Amino acid sequence: MLSENTISIIKTITPLVAANAETITRRFYQIMFEGDPQVKTFFNMAHQESGQQPKALAEAVCAYFANIENLGVLGPTVELIAQKHCSLNIQPEHYPIVGKYLLIAIKDVMGDAATDEIINAVAEAYEFLANVCINRETEIYQQHRAMTGGWLGYRKFIVWRKEEESQEITSFYLQPKDSQPLPNFKPGQYITIQVDDPNLSSTPRNYSLSDSPNQDYFRISVKKELGKTPNAPNGMISSYLHDEVQVGGTLSVGAPCGEFTLDPAKLNDQPVVFLAGGVGITPLLSMAKTLVDQAVLAPIYFIHASRNSAVHAFDNEVCKMISDKDFVNTLFVYDDPLAADLEDGKCDSVGYVTADVLRDKTPYQSANFYVCGPTEFMHQMLTILDELDVEPARIHYEFFGPKQDFKTLASA
């Protein structure tokens, strides 16, 4: 446990750290990448370039310091971090590297205010949290090793099938090269893809599993992103998958990870509302198909927001899923419909998913909400759910990028 002296010091310096948190984390990444460049392989450089990663780390540090006397509330955050680290094969020996440069960054930014006593207290607090994460990650690795079909590190998979779902999204059906069984993942989890190309140096990427478990394949559905910065073209891997990886190709795949999951056994017939924005449909589709496959009779409401039919993925698959299922309700919302969409009735509603839509179309007062999509969509949905007084305990969500706190996002 942390010493009383360390807790007291952390409480005292929290306001000062909070005021300089992003400056500290930006400095931290800069000196760590310069001093130990090999760790770059664990980080998405597009998130560094955009400032998302330093901001997310700053929020995490502030949350840790602010809750130094009530660390139990950080359990979900620790689980998020541990799952992410295991997806990237982070090991205990990586933690001292982070700790070293974090302390240097604090000294650089805080100057003389960072006394030896303060640095020692921060070092103790970091080591305590690092051990919590390491212990949880050890458990996850052990679970991966023990489960039927499980593995550690990367495993070779063959692209068995490749299917275009829309103008932007393509699905890849992956089967293990060793023909051994696959683990029974939790709906909502993701796998890690490592591209084996000497001409393409980049961090591994996480992609949600977009089909239900208990198949003889994994399916990921990848949106082709456009590069946004010359130094960190975040479309590098997705473009490579779309343009270069063909049926019969080989990919290195990490075991399923992720804490954004749905357990059908825990629903207790409580309604479920899936709110998907664009490619955010992928983990939600896995969840919904699992509920239907297992004949869970909890009412399901599946709402998917897209620009138009050209980029609307899985519309036919969703319609097939609900065939003859009177407990499943769907709503397709287009904000920029094509002329043909209006003529053919491709969408159920034009515009955006609003508070009125959720009031009219869902049992929002009792349902559990599962939300996934791009940042702007997430901001809109979480703000609306807050306005509708939906308790945070009934709201489950995932960002495709560094995760932000619900209250932070809703008040942005």
C-alpha positions as CSV (number, residue, x, y, z in Angstrom):
1,M,0.0,0.0,0.0
2,L,1.0,3.6,-0.4
3,S,2.5,5.3,2.6
4,E,0.5,8.1,4.3
5,N,3.3,10.5,3.5
6,T,3.1,9.8,-0.2
7,I,-0.7,10.1,-0.2
8,S,-0.4,13.5,1.5
9,I,2.2,14.7,-1.0
10,I,0.2,13.5,-4.0
11,K,-3.0,15.3,-2.6
12,T,-1.0,18.5,-2.2
13,I,0.6,18.6,-5.7
14,T,-2.6,17.4,-7.6
15,P,-3.7,21.0,-8.5
16,L,-0.3,21.9,-9.8
17,V,0.1,18.7,-11.8
18,A,-3.4,19.2,-13.2
19,A,-2.6,22.7,-14.4
20,N,0.5,21.4,-16.2
21,A,-0.6,17.8,-17.1
22,E,-0.7,18.0,-20.9
23,T,2.7,19.9,-20.9
24,I,4.1,17.1,-18.8
25,T,2.8,14.3,-20.9
26,R,3.8,16.0,-24.2
27,R,7.3,16.4,-22.7
28,F,7.2,12.8,-21.5
29,Y,6.5,11.3,-24.9
30,Q,9.1,13.5,-26.6
31,I,12.0,12.5,-24.3
32,M,10.9,8.8,-24.1
33,F,10.8,8.5,-27.9
34,E,14.2,10.1,-28.1
35,G,15.8,8.1,-25.3
36,D,14.2,4.7,-26.0
37,P,13.0,4.8,-29.6
38,Q,12.1,1.1,-29.6
39,V,9.0,1.8,-27.6
40,K,7.5,3.7,-30.5
41,T,6.3,0.4,-31.8
42,F,3.6,0.4,-29.1
43,F,2.2,3.8,-29.9
44,N,0.0,5.1,-32.7
45,M,1.9,8.1,-34.1
46,A,-1.3,9.6,-35.5
47,H,-2.6,9.9,-31.9
48,Q,0.6,11.5,-30.9
49,E,0.5,14.0,-33.8
50,S,-3.1,15.0,-33.1
51,G,-2.5,15.4,-29.3
52,Q,-5.1,12.7,-28.4
53,Q,-2.6,10.4,-26.7
54,P,-0.9,13.1,-24.5
55,K,-4.3,14.4,-23.5
56,A,-5.6,11.0,-22.6
57,L,-2.5,10.2,-20.5
58,A,-2.8,13.6,-18.8
59,E,-6.4,12.8,-17.9
60,A,-5.4,9.4,-16.6
61,V,-2.6,10.9,-14.4
62,C,-5.0,13.5,-13.0
63,A,-7.6,10.9,-12.3
64,Y,-5.1,8.7,-10.4
65,F,-3.8,11.6,-8.3
66,A,-7.3,12.9,-7.6
67,N,-8.4,9.5,-6.4
68,I,-5.2,8.5,-4.5
69,E,-7.3,7.8,-1.4
70,N,-10.1,5.9,-3.3
71,L,-8.3,3.8,-5.9
72,G,-11.3,1.4,-6.2
73,V,-13.0,3.9,-8.5
74,L,-10.2,3.4,-11.0
75,G,-10.9,-0.3,-11.5
76,P,-12.6,0.1,-15.0
77,T,-9.7,2.3,-16.1
78,V,-7.1,-0.2,-14.9
79,E,-9.0,-2.9,-16.8
80,L,-9.1,-0.8,-20.0
81,I,-5.3,-0.2,-19.7
82,A,-4.5,-3.8,-19.0
83,Q,-6.5,-5.1,-21.9
84,K,-4.9,-2.6,-24.2
85,H,-1.4,-3.5,-23.0
86,C,-2.0,-7.2,-23.4
87,S,-3.2,-6.6,-27.0
88,L,0.1,-5.0,-27.7
89,N,2.1,-7.6,-25.7
90,I,3.4,-5.1,-23.2
91,Q,5.6,-6.8,-20.6
92,P,6.7,-5.9,-17.0
93,E,10.1,-4.7,-18.2
94,H,8.5,-1.9,-20.1
95,Y,7.1,-0.2,-17.0
96,P,10.4,1.1,-15.6
97,I,11.1,2.8,-19.0
98,V,7.8,4.8,-18.7
99,G,8.4,5.6,-15.0
100,K,11.9,6.9,-15.7
101,Y,10.8,9.4,-18.4
102,L,7.6,10.4,-16.5
103,L,9.7,11.6,-13.6
104,I,12.2,13.4,-15.9
105,A,9.2,15.1,-17.6
106,I,7.8,16.3,-14.3
107,K,11.2,17.7,-13.2
108,D,11.5,19.5,-16.6
109,V,8.1,21.1,-16.4
110,M,7.8,21.8,-12.7
111,G,11.4,22.9,-12.2
112,D,12.4,23.8,-8.6
113,A,8.8,22.9,-7.4
114,A,9.6,19.3,-8.1
115,T,11.6,18.7,-4.9
116,D,13.2,15.3,-4.1
117,E,10.4,14.6,-1.7
118,I,7.8,15.1,-4.4
119,I,9.7,13.1,-7.0
120,N,10.1,10.2,-4.5
121,A,6.4,10.3,-3.8
122,V,5.4,10.3,-7.5
123,A,7.9,7.4,-8.0
124,E,6.2,5.4,-5.2
125,A,2.7,6.2,-6.6
126,Y,3.8,5.2,-10.1
127,E,5.4,1.9,-8.9
128,F,2.2,1.1,-7.0
129,L,0.0,1.6,-10.0
130,A,2.4,-0.2,-12.3
131,N,2.3,-3.3,-10.1
132,V,-1.5,-3.2,-10.1
133,C,-1.5,-3.2,-13.9
134,I,1.3,-5.8,-14.2
135,N,-0.6,-8.2,-11.9
136,R,-3.8,-7.8,-13.9
137,E,-2.0,-8.2,-17.2
138,T,-0.3,-11.3,-15.9
139,E,-3.8,-12.7,-15.2
140,I,-5.0,-11.9,-18.7
141,Y,-1.9,-13.5,-20.3
142,Q,-2.5,-16.6,-18.2
143,Q,-6.1,-16.7,-19.3
144,H,-5.0,-16.5,-22.9
145,R,-2.6,-19.3,-22.5
146,A,-5.1,-21.6,-20.7
147,M,-8.2,-21.2,-22.8
148,T,-8.9,-23.6,-25.7
149,G,-7.4,-22.2,-28.9
150,G,-5.7,-19.4,-26.9
151,W,-2.1,-18.1,-27.5
152,L,0.4,-15.5,-26.5
153,G,2.0,-12.9,-28.7
154,Y,1.2,-13.2,-32.4
155,R,-0.2,-16.1,-34.4
156,K,-0.2,-16.4,-38.2
157,F,-3.6,-16.2,-39.9
158,I,-4.6,-16.6,-43.5
159,V,-7.1,-14.2,-45.2
160,W,-9.7,-16.8,-46.2
161,R,-12.2,-14.3,-47.6
162,K,-12.3,-10.5,-48.3
163,E,-15.6,-8.8,-48.8
164,E,-16.5,-5.1,-49.6
165,E,-19.2,-3.9,-47.2
166,S,-19.5,-0.3,-48.5
167,Q,-17.4,2.2,-50.3
168,E,-15.3,2.6,-47.2
169,I,-15.4,-0.6,-45.3
170,T,-14.0,-4.1,-46.2
171,S,-14.3,-7.2,-44.1
172,F,-11.5,-9.7,-43.7
173,Y,-12.2,-13.3,-42.7
174,L,-9.2,-14.8,-41.0
175,Q,-8.4,-18.4,-40.3
176,P,-5.4,-19.7,-38.3
177,K,-2.6,-20.9,-40.5
178,D,-1.9,-23.8,-38.1
179,S,-5.6,-25.0,-38.5
180,Q,-5.9,-25.2,-34.7
181,P,-9.0,-24.1,-32.8
182,L,-9.9,-20.5,-32.1
183,P,-10.8,-19.2,-28.7
184,N,-14.3,-18.2,-27.9
185,F,-14.0,-14.5,-27.6
186,K,-16.4,-12.1,-25.9
187,P,-18.7,-10.1,-28.2
188,G,-17.3,-6.6,-28.4
189,Q,-13.6,-7.6,-28.1
190,Y,-10.9,-6.8,-30.7
191,I,-7.8,-8.4,-32.1
192,T,-4.5,-6.9,-32.9
193,I,-3.1,-6.9,-36.5
194,Q,0.6,-6.7,-37.1
195,V,1.4,-6.1,-40.7
196,D,4.4,-8.2,-41.8
197,D,5.9,-5.9,-44.4
198,P,9.5,-4.6,-44.1
199,N,8.6,-1.5,-46.1
200,L,5.8,-0.5,-43.7
201,S,7.0,0.3,-40.2
202,S,4.1,1.1,-37.9
203,T,2.5,0.1,-34.6
204,P,0.1,-2.8,-34.5
205,R,-3.6,-1.8,-34.9
206,N,-6.7,-3.0,-32.9
207,Y,-9.7,-4.0,-35.0
208,S,-13.1,-5.1,-33.4
209,L,-14.3,-8.5,-34.2
210,S,-17.5,-7.9,-36.2
211,D,-19.1,-11.3,-36.2
212,S,-20.4,-13.5,-33.4
213,P,-18.2,-16.0,-31.5
214,N,-18.1,-19.7,-32.1
215,Q,-17.1,-19.5,-35.7
216,D,-14.1,-21.2,-37.4
217,Y,-12.9,-17.7,-38.4
218,F,-12.3,-14.2,-37.0
219,R,-13.9,-11.3,-39.0
220,I,-12.6,-7.8,-38.8
221,S,-14.2,-5.0,-40.8
222,V,-11.8,-2.1,-41.6
223,K,-12.6,1.4,-42.7
224,K,-10.1,2.8,-45.1
225,E,-8.9,6.0,-43.4
226,L,-7.5,9.0,-45.2
227,G,-4.1,10.2,-43.9
228,K,-4.5,13.4,-41.9
229,T,-0.9,14.5,-41.3
230,P,2.3,14.0,-43.3
231,N,4.2,12.8,-40.2
232,A,1.5,10.4,-39.0
233,P,-0.7,9.2,-41.8
234,N,-3.3,7.4,-39.8
235,G,-4.6,5.7,-42.9
236,M,-1.4,3.8,-43.4
237,I,-2.4,0.4,-42.1
238,S,-6.1,0.5,-43.2
239,S,-5.0,1.5,-46.7
240,Y,-2.5,-1.4,-46.8
241,L,-5.1,-3.9,-45.7
242,H,-7.6,-2.6,-48.3
243,D,-5.1,-2.3,-51.2
244,E,-2.4,-4.8,-50.6
245,V,-3.8,-7.7,-48.5
246,Q,-5.6,-10.2,-50.7
247,V,-7.2,-13.6,-50.2
248,G,-4.5,-16.1,-49.3
249,G,-2.3,-13.4,-47.7
250,T,-0.9,-13.8,-44.2
251,L,-1.3,-11.5,-41.2
252,S,0.1,-11.7,-37.6
253,V,-2.8,-11.6,-35.1
254,G,-2.9,-11.0,-31.4
255,A,-5.4,-12.8,-29.1
256,P,-8.8,-11.2,-28.5
257,C,-8.7,-8.5,-25.8
258,G,-10.9,-5.6,-24.6
259,E,-13.3,-4.7,-21.8
260,F,-16.1,-3.3,-23.9
261,T,-18.1,-6.5,-23.9
262,L,-21.6,-7.8,-23.5
263,D,-22.6,-10.9,-21.4
264,P,-26.0,-12.2,-22.5
265,A,-26.4,-14.0,-19.2
266,K,-26.4,-10.7,-17.3
267,L,-29.1,-8.9,-19.2
268,N,-32.0,-10.3,-17.1
269,D,-34.4,-9.5,-20.0
270,Q,-33.5,-5.8,-19.7
271,P,-33.8,-4.0,-23.1
272,V,-30.6,-3.3,-25.0
273,V,-30.1,-0.3,-27.3
274,F,-27.2,-0.3,-29.7
275,L,-26.2,3.1,-31.0
276,A,-23.7,2.8,-33.9
277,G,-22.1,5.6,-35.8
278,G,-20.4,4.6,-39.1
279,V,-17.7,1.9,-38.6
280,G,-18.6,1.9,-34.9
281,I,-21.1,-0.7,-35.9
282,T,-18.5,-3.4,-35.8
283,P,-18.4,-4.4,-32.1
284,L,-22.1,-3.7,-31.7
285,L,-23.0,-6.0,-34.6
286,S,-21.0,-8.8,-32.9
287,M,-23.0,-8.2,-29.7
288,A,-26.4,-8.1,-31.4
289,K,-25.7,-11.2,-33.5
290,T,-24.7,-13.0,-30.3
291,L,-27.9,-12.1,-28.6
292,V,-29.9,-13.3,-31.6
293,D,-27.9,-16.5,-32.0
294,Q,-28.4,-17.4,-28.4
295,A,-32.1,-16.6,-28.6
296,V,-31.9,-14.0,-25.8
297,L,-35.3,-12.5,-25.7
298,A,-34.4,-9.2,-24.2
299,P,-35.8,-6.5,-26.5
300,I,-33.1,-5.2,-28.9
301,Y,-33.0,-1.8,-30.5
302,F,-30.3,-1.4,-33.2
303,I,-29.8,2.2,-34.4
304,H,-27.1,2.8,-37.0
305,A,-26.3,6.4,-38.2
306,S,-24.6,6.7,-41.6
307,R,-24.1,9.4,-44.2
308,N,-26.0,7.5,-46.9
309,S,-26.3,4.1,-48.6
310,A,-23.0,4.3,-50.3
311,V,-21.1,4.1,-47.0
312,H,-23.7,2.2,-45.0
313,A,-22.1,-1.1,-44.1
314,F,-24.0,-4.3,-43.0
315,D,-27.5,-3.0,-43.8
316,N,-28.3,-6.4,-45.5
317,E,-26.7,-8.4,-42.7
318,V,-28.7,-6.5,-40.1
319,C,-31.9,-6.9,-42.0
320,K,-31.2,-10.7,-42.3
321,M,-30.4,-10.8,-38.6
322,I,-33.8,-9.4,-37.7
323,S,-35.8,-11.5,-40.1
324,D,-38.8,-13.0,-38.2
325,K,-37.4,-11.7,-34.9
326,D,-40.2,-9.6,-33.4
327,F,-38.0,-8.7,-30.4
328,V,-35.4,-6.9,-32.6
329,N,-36.1,-3.3,-33.8
330,T,-33.9,-1.4,-36.2
331,L,-33.5,2.2,-37.3
332,F,-31.2,3.4,-40.1
333,V,-30.6,7.2,-40.0
334,Y,-28.9,9.0,-42.9
335,D,-27.7,12.6,-42.5
336,D,-26.7,13.1,-46.2
337,P,-29.0,10.7,-48.1
338,L,-28.6,10.2,-51.9
339,A,-31.6,10.8,-54.1
340,A,-32.0,7.1,-54.6
341,D,-32.1,6.6,-50.8
342,L,-35.1,8.7,-50.5
343,E,-36.9,7.1,-53.5
344,D,-36.1,3.5,-52.4
345,G,-36.7,4.0,-48.7
346,K,-33.1,3.0,-47.9
347,C,-33.2,4.8,-44.6
348,D,-35.9,5.1,-41.9
349,S,-35.0,8.7,-40.9
350,V,-33.2,11.6,-42.3
351,G,-31.0,13.8,-40.1
352,Y,-29.3,12.7,-36.9
353,V,-30.0,10.6,-33.9
354,T,-31.6,13.1,-31.4
355,A,-33.0,13.0,-27.9
356,D,-36.5,12.9,-29.5
357,V,-35.5,9.8,-31.6
358,L,-34.4,8.0,-28.4
359,R,-37.5,9.1,-26.6
360,D,-39.8,7.9,-29.4
361,K,-38.0,4.8,-30.5
362,T,-36.4,3.2,-27.4
363,P,-37.3,2.3,-23.8
364,Y,-34.6,4.8,-22.7
365,Q,-35.7,4.8,-19.1
366,S,-34.8,1.2,-18.5
367,A,-32.5,0.1,-21.3
368,N,-28.8,-0.6,-21.3
369,F,-27.0,1.5,-24.0
370,Y,-24.0,0.3,-26.0
371,V,-22.5,3.1,-28.0
372,C,-19.6,3.2,-30.5
373,G,-18.6,5.5,-33.3
374,P,-16.4,8.5,-34.2
375,T,-15.7,11.2,-31.7
376,E,-18.3,13.6,-32.8
377,F,-21.0,10.9,-32.8
378,M,-19.9,9.8,-29.3
379,H,-20.1,13.3,-28.0
380,Q,-23.6,13.7,-29.3
381,M,-24.9,10.4,-28.0
382,L,-23.3,10.7,-24.6
383,T,-24.6,14.3,-24.2
384,I,-28.1,13.2,-25.2
385,L,-28.1,10.2,-22.8
386,D,-27.0,12.6,-20.0
387,E,-29.8,14.9,-20.9
388,L,-32.3,12.0,-20.8
389,D,-31.0,11.2,-17.2
390,V,-29.7,7.8,-18.3
391,E,-27.6,6.6,-15.4
392,P,-23.9,6.1,-16.2
393,A,-24.2,2.5,-15.0
394,R,-26.5,1.8,-18.0
395,I,-24.2,3.4,-20.5
396,H,-21.4,1.3,-22.1
397,Y,-19.2,2.8,-24.8
398,E,-15.9,2.5,-26.7
399,F,-13.8,5.0,-28.6
400,F,-11.7,3.9,-31.6
401,G,-8.7,5.8,-30.1
402,P,-7.6,7.0,-26.6
403,K,-10.7,6.8,-24.4
404,Q,-12.1,9.8,-22.7
405,D,-14.1,10.0,-19.5
406,F,-17.8,10.2,-20.0
407,K,-18.3,13.4,-18.0
408,T,-15.3,15.0,-19.7
409,L,-16.8,14.2,-23.1
410,A,-20.3,15.1,-22.3
411,S,-19.3,18.5,-21.1
412,A,-16.9,19.3,-23.9
